[in-house]
Amino acid sequence: MTGTVAKAAPLGSDRAAREDIKLEKRLIRQVGQAIGDFGMIDNGDKVMVCLSGGKDSYSLLEILLTLRQRAPVSFDIVAVNLDQKQPGFPAEVLPDYLRRRGVPFHIETQDTYSIVTRVIPTGKTMCSLCSRLRRGVLYRVAGELGANRIALGHHRDDILGTFFLNLFYGGRIKGMSPKLVSDDGQHVVIRPLAYVNEVDLARFAAVKQFPIIPCNLCGSQDNLKRQEVKRMLAEWERRYPGRVKNTFNALSRVVPSHLMDRSLHDFAGLRPTGRPLPDGDIAFDDEPCTSADEPTAGLIRFAEAE
């Protein structure tokens, strides 16, 4: 396996160049909005950007570097790669790239590949164990580097895919949080790409010609349930434009009184108030959905310069 460069299609015109500029501006705006909306980065933070060598983490690092120059708060960035000792992994690609970009970095070498392939039977999915091992290593490294924020490259489609995985296979309504406290309770994990769709990231990576390193471990397994959900969402987007976006927006517009979780709403204690309720017994509200593309206070706070 060798590092490959994501190549953009020939521009061929000023119009294509303008579209590339618009794409970058849109991604910067969406990431700035997510950071502001969820309070992901504060003044004085040290952000550890987890860099895998894929399009998503490269894009995350690039956009955060741009926002650091424009943001009203001061924060530091350090890029970290976990070399899991996958056979053929091109160990020189990321260090060479990061040196060229002038980004402080740390390469952590841990042979989690051998553990995963030894423990997980052939043909079974490796994601759960691989993810747990990676998290433990990254939490430790964040502490050693003095980083109080751990930035991951999960995007909108990852978040929505996780929601459907939990819904279909876990029997619960749960997604992927844009911001949470790490399992060890010591750090804050953030996902600044929460509002960004994967198609835009793929195009951005091609425009920037990032030296992509393919993954031949978990992400390449065709039998993953996540791949099934991804194909479903792609088919929805093809046949019903807007459905995926509306579903994603619904994750920010939860109405506990119209679900069935007794820990979120006091159904047993309900009593008539004698006053009309604007959101009472209505099964379907035909209202326009708010969009993650709309300006918010968070966006204005974090990414004014464009």
Backbone torsions as a table, in degrees:
resi	resn	phi	psi	omega
1	MET	NA	133.9	179.7
2	THR	-129.6	157.8	177.7
3	GLY	-66.6	136.8	178.8
4	THR	-122.2	151.2	-179.9
5	VAL	-100.1	127.4	175.6
6	ALA	-72.9	119.6	-174.4
7	LYS	-105.8	132.8	176.4
8	ALA	-78.5	151.4	173.3
9	ALA	-64.2	149.7	179.6
10	PRO	-52.4	133.0	-176.7
11	LEU	-65.3	-55.4	172.5
12	GLY	74.2	-10.5	-178.6
13	SER	-164.5	159.4	175.8
14	ASP	-63.9	-30.8	-179.8
15	ARG	-62.4	-43.5	178.7
16	ALA	-63.2	-39.8	178.0
17	ALA	-62.5	-40.9	178.2
18	ARG	-64.7	-37.0	178.4
19	GLU	-64.7	-37.4	177.6
20	ASP	-64.5	-40.9	178.4
21	ILE	-64.9	-42.9	178.3
22	LYS	-61.6	-39.6	178.4
23	LEU	-60.6	-48.2	-179.4
24	GLU	-61.5	-42.3	178.7
25	LYS	-62.6	-39.8	179.9
26	ARG	-64.3	-43.6	-179.9
27	LEU	-64.9	-42.0	177.8
28	ILE	-61.8	-41.6	179.1
29	ARG	-64.0	-44.7	-178.3
30	GLN	-66.5	-40.2	178.7
31	VAL	-67.9	-43.0	177.3
32	GLY	-60.6	-38.3	179.0
33	GLN	-65.4	-45.2	179.6
34	ALA	-62.4	-43.0	178.8
35	ILE	-60.3	-44.1	180.0
36	GLY	-70.3	-42.7	-177.6
37	ASP	-60.5	-40.3	-174.2
38	PHE	-106.3	7.8	178.0
39	GLY	57.7	48.3	-172.8
40	MET	-75.3	-34.9	-174.7
41	ILE	-131.7	131.0	178.5
42	ASP	-118.4	169.8	179.7
43	ASN	-59.5	130.6	177.9
44	GLY	88.8	-1.9	-179.9
45	ASP	-68.6	151.4	169.0
46	LYS	-114.4	114.7	-173.1
47	VAL	-99.2	119.8	175.2
48	MET	-92.6	110.0	-179.6
49	VAL	-90.9	116.7	-179.1
50	CYS	-79.0	113.5	-172.7
51	LEU	-110.6	114.3	-177.8
52	SER	-93.9	-23.0	-172.5
53	GLY	101.8	3.6	176.4
54	GLY	-94.7	171.3	-175.3
55	LYS	-60.4	-36.3	-174.2
56	ASP	-69.4	-48.2	-177.3
57	SER	-71.7	-35.0	173.5
58	TYR	-59.3	-46.6	-178.8
59	SER	-63.1	-42.1	178.6
60	LEU	-58.2	-48.2	-180.0
61	LEU	-61.2	-46.1	-178.0
62	GLU	-60.3	-43.9	-177.7
63	ILE	-70.5	-39.6	178.3
64	LEU	-64.7	-36.8	176.7
65	LEU	-62.2	-39.5	177.8
66	THR	-67.5	-45.6	-178.4
67	LEU	-65.7	-31.5	179.8
68	ARG	-60.5	-31.1	179.3
69	GLN	-76.6	-20.7	-173.2
70	ARG	-110.7	-20.5	-170.5
71	ALA	-68.0	150.9	177.7
72	PRO	-76.9	-1.4	176.4
73	VAL	-119.4	155.9	-179.8
74	SER	-102.7	129.6	178.2
75	PHE	-147.7	155.2	180.0
76	ASP	-102.3	155.9	179.5
77	ILE	-128.6	134.8	169.2
78	VAL	-133.0	131.4	179.1
79	ALA	-92.1	136.9	-179.7
80	VAL	-129.7	130.5	174.0
81	ASN	-118.4	135.5	174.9
82	LEU	-98.9	108.0	176.1
83	ASP	-82.7	104.7	-175.1
84	GLN	-86.9	9.2	177.9
85	LYS	62.5	38.4	172.0
86	GLN	-69.1	138.1	-179.3
87	PRO	-56.3	131.4	177.2
88	GLY	81.8	3.8	-179.2
89	PHE	-63.1	125.0	-177.7
90	PRO	-79.3	87.9	-170.3
91	ALA	-62.2	-20.1	-176.1
92	GLU	-86.2	-15.6	-171.4
93	VAL	-63.5	-53.2	-176.4
94	LEU	-67.4	-47.0	177.4
95	PRO	-57.0	-41.7	179.3
96	ASP	-62.2	-44.4	-179.3
97	TYR	-63.4	-46.0	-175.9
98	LEU	-68.5	-35.1	175.2
99	ARG	-64.4	-42.4	178.8
100	ARG	-61.9	-36.3	-178.8
101	ARG	-82.9	-9.0	179.9
102	GLY	71.1	31.8	-177.6
103	VAL	-100.8	126.8	173.6
104	PRO	-59.3	139.4	-176.8
105	PHE	-149.8	164.8	176.0
106	HIS	-141.8	130.3	175.1
107	ILE	-104.3	118.1	179.0
108	GLU	-103.4	123.0	-178.4
109	THR	-103.7	116.9	177.4
110	GLN	-142.3	125.7	-176.5
111	ASP	-81.5	68.0	176.0
112	THR	-76.6	-21.7	179.9
113	TYR	-58.5	-47.0	-178.8
114	SER	-64.0	-37.5	179.3
115	ILE	-63.5	-49.3	-176.7
116	VAL	-62.9	-46.8	-177.2
117	THR	-70.1	-24.4	177.8
118	ARG	-78.9	-38.7	-174.1
119	VAL	-83.5	-39.6	-174.9
120	ILE	-87.9	125.3	179.4
121	PRO	-61.5	151.3	178.7
122	THR	-56.7	131.6	178.7
123	GLY	94.2	-15.9	178.7
124	LYS	-87.7	153.0	-178.6
125	THR	-73.2	142.5	-173.1
126	MET	-103.9	-3.6	-168.2
127	CYS	-57.9	-46.9	-172.3
128	SER	-61.6	-52.6	-179.2
129	LEU	-65.9	-44.2	-179.8
130	CYS	-58.6	-42.8	-179.2
131	SER	-64.6	-43.2	-180.0
132	ARG	-63.0	-43.1	179.6
133	LEU	-63.7	-43.5	179.3
134	ARG	-61.7	-44.1	-177.9
135	ARG	-59.0	-47.0	-178.8
136	GLY	-58.7	-44.0	-179.9
137	VAL	-65.5	-45.8	-177.0
138	LEU	-66.0	-37.5	176.6
139	TYR	-61.3	-44.2	179.7
140	ARG	-62.3	-45.7	-178.6
141	VAL	-63.5	-39.8	178.5
142	ALA	-58.9	-41.9	177.5
143	GLY	-63.9	-42.3	-179.5
144	GLU	-65.8	-32.4	-178.6
145	LEU	-89.4	-5.8	-178.6
146	GLY	74.2	25.2	179.4
147	ALA	-90.1	129.5	179.1
148	ASN	-102.5	-3.3	175.0
149	ARG	-127.8	133.3	176.9
150	ILE	-114.8	112.4	-175.9
151	ALA	-98.2	124.4	179.1
152	LEU	-110.4	155.0	-173.1
153	GLY	-93.7	24.5	177.8
154	HIS	-71.6	136.9	-176.3
155	HIS	-110.7	-174.0	-177.5
156	ARG	-55.3	-43.3	-176.3
157	ASP	-70.8	-30.3	173.8
158	ASP	-64.9	-43.9	-179.2
159	ILE	-63.2	-46.3	-179.4
160	LEU	-67.8	-38.7	177.4
161	GLY	-61.7	-40.0	177.8
162	THR	-64.0	-38.2	176.9
163	PHE	-58.2	-47.2	-178.3
164	PHE	-72.2	-32.2	174.9
165	LEU	-60.6	-45.9	178.0
166	ASN	-66.2	-37.4	-178.8
167	LEU	-68.0	-48.4	-175.4
168	PHE	-77.0	-40.5	-170.3
169	TYR	-112.1	-17.5	-178.4
170	GLY	-109.0	-10.7	179.2
171	GLY	64.3	34.8	178.9
172	ARG	-149.1	155.4	178.1
173	ILE	-95.9	99.9	-175.9
174	LYS	-153.5	136.0	179.7
175	GLY	-115.8	-141.6	179.3
176	MET	-124.7	113.0	-171.9
177	SER	-67.6	138.6	175.7
178	PRO	-70.7	-18.7	-179.8
179	LYS	-155.0	130.0	178.7
180	LEU	-157.2	164.7	175.1
181	VAL	-83.0	137.4	-177.8
182	SER	-62.5	160.3	-177.4
183	ASP	-55.8	-33.0	-178.4
184	ASP	-84.9	-1.9	176.3
185	GLY	75.8	9.0	-172.7
186	GLN	-104.1	-18.0	-172.0
187	HIS	-136.2	166.9	172.7
188	VAL	-109.5	124.6	177.8
189	VAL	-94.8	131.4	-178.5
190	ILE	-126.9	151.8	177.5
191	ARG	-128.0	81.3	-175.4
192	PRO	-64.5	-16.8	179.2
193	LEU	-87.3	16.2	-173.0
194	ALA	-56.1	-30.5	-178.1
195	TYR	-96.7	1.6	-172.4
196	VAL	-99.9	134.2	179.0
197	ASN	-89.6	155.4	-172.2
198	GLU	-65.5	-34.9	-179.7
199	VAL	-59.2	-42.9	179.2
200	ASP	-65.5	-37.0	179.0
201	LEU	-66.2	-39.0	178.3
202	ALA	-63.6	-42.5	179.0
203	ARG	-66.5	-41.4	-179.8
204	PHE	-62.7	-42.6	179.0
205	ALA	-62.5	-36.9	178.4
206	ALA	-68.5	-42.1	179.2
207	VAL	-62.8	-42.9	-177.8
208	LYS	-80.5	-12.4	179.7
209	GLN	55.5	50.1	176.2
210	PHE	-65.2	143.0	177.1
211	PRO	-77.7	84.4	-173.2
212	ILE	-67.9	135.8	174.6
213	ILE	-109.3	111.5	-179.6
214	PRO	-64.0	148.1	175.6
215	CYS	-100.2	126.9	178.4
216	ASN	-112.9	20.2	178.6
217	LEU	-105.0	-101.0	-171.9
218	CYS	-75.6	-45.8	-173.2
219	GLY	-65.1	-15.7	-176.8
220	SER	-94.2	1.6	-178.6
221	GLN	-80.0	121.3	-175.3
222	ASP	-73.7	-19.8	-174.2
223	ASN	-90.6	9.1	-179.7
224	LEU	-66.6	138.5	174.1
225	LYS	-61.5	-31.7	178.5
226	ARG	-62.2	-35.8	177.1
227	GLN	-66.3	-36.0	177.1
228	GLU	-62.4	-45.6	179.4
229	VAL	-64.8	-39.5	179.1
230	LYS	-61.2	-41.9	177.4
231	ARG	-64.9	-37.0	178.3
232	MET	-63.2	-45.5	-179.4
233	LEU	-65.6	-37.8	178.1
234	ALA	-63.8	-39.3	178.5
235	GLU	-67.5	-40.0	174.9
236	TRP	-58.6	-46.6	-177.7
237	GLU	-62.1	-35.2	179.8
238	ARG	-71.9	-44.0	-173.2
239	ARG	-89.8	-31.8	-175.3
240	TYR	-131.6	74.5	-179.0
241	PRO	-54.1	131.9	-179.3
242	GLY	101.5	-21.5	-177.1
243	ARG	-64.6	-44.2	-178.6
244	VAL	-63.5	-43.1	-179.8
245	LYS	-63.9	-43.5	179.3
246	ASN	-63.9	-39.4	179.2
247	THR	-64.8	-41.8	177.5
248	PHE	-62.9	-44.5	179.2
249	ASN	-60.2	-30.8	-179.9
250	ALA	-62.6	-25.3	179.4
251	LEU	-65.1	-19.9	178.3
252	SER	-102.1	6.4	-176.8
253	ARG	-132.4	55.1	-175.8
254	VAL	-81.5	136.9	177.9
255	VAL	-118.2	90.4	-175.1
256	PRO	-57.5	-31.8	-178.1
257	SER	-67.3	-15.0	-179.4
258	HIS	-111.1	17.4	171.5
259	LEU	-112.5	-152.5	-176.2
260	MET	-137.7	20.9	-179.7
261	ASP	-89.6	108.1	-176.6
262	ARG	-69.5	-16.8	177.1
263	SER	-78.5	-17.5	-179.9
264	LEU	-101.0	-19.4	-178.0
265	HIS	-145.5	136.5	-177.0
266	ASP	-84.6	77.9	178.9
267	PHE	-65.2	-42.4	-176.9
268	ALA	-63.4	-30.9	-176.9
269	GLY	-92.0	7.2	-178.7
270	LEU	-65.5	134.6	175.9
271	ARG	-139.1	148.1	176.9
272	PRO	-63.7	140.6	-179.2
273	THR	-103.5	-14.2	-176.5
274	GLY	82.3	0.7	-179.6
275	ARG	-116.8	144.2	177.3
276	PRO	-63.6	145.9	177.5
277	LEU	-110.8	123.4	-178.0
278	PRO	-64.4	-27.6	-179.7
279	ASP	-117.8	44.8	-176.0
280	GLY	-73.4	-133.2	-171.4
281	ASP	-81.2	72.3	178.5
282	ILE	-118.8	120.2	-175.7
283	ALA	-76.0	-37.1	-177.6
284	PHE	-141.3	120.4	179.0
285	ASP	-99.6	114.6	-178.7
286	ASP	-84.6	74.7	-178.0
287	GLU	-118.8	154.7	173.5
288	PRO	-67.3	138.4	178.9
289	CYS	-82.7	141.0	172.5
290	THR	-69.6	151.8	-174.8
291	SER	-117.9	146.5	175.4
292	ALA	-67.9	-10.6	179.5
293	ASP	-85.4	-11.7	-177.2
294	GLU	-77.1	144.1	179.9
295	PRO	-63.1	143.0	175.7
296	THR	-134.8	171.1	177.9
297	ALA	-59.6	-37.0	-179.7
298	GLY	-61.9	-41.7	179.8
299	LEU	-64.0	-46.1	-178.2
300	ILE	-62.0	-35.8	-177.9
301	ARG	-67.8	-40.9	-168.1
302	PHE	-102.0	-30.2	-171.9
303	ALA	-133.5	56.3	-177.7
304	GLU	-69.7	-40.6	-175.2
305	ALA	-76.7	122.1	-179.5
306	GLU	-138.8	NA	NA
